[in-house]
Amino acid sequence: MILKRIEPFSLAKVSAILYAILGLLVGILFSLAAVVGSAFGGSQDMGLFGEIFGVGSIIFLPIFYGVIGFVGSLIVAFLFNLVTSWVGGIGMEFEHEQSHSGTPQM
């Protein structure tokens, strides 16, 4: 099998979701760090800033990562398709799994 083309919007949609999940995980870490920092902070104003930053990171980072993942993957897919038109694609080898009864699974 030879992979010659990637559907750009298909890859971009999948990447957007994966990057949004990654952004959510990073946002949760930022949020936890902000909450812990605001709990041990010296002033009331810094505590409020930390809480707003923490909640904002859970909302903003998944959106930001999702958009960056979508745009980046869209560009990569277009470039991949351009390069494979010059060099012919990527050769791929797959192996079918055998079931316990010895017949191939479909």
Secondary structure, DSSP 8 states (H G I E B T S, - for coil): -EE----HHHHHHHHHHHHHHHHHHHHHHHHHHHHHHHHS-SSHHHHHHHHHHHHHHHHHHHHHHHHHHHHHHHHHHHHHHHHHHHH--EE------B-TTSSB--
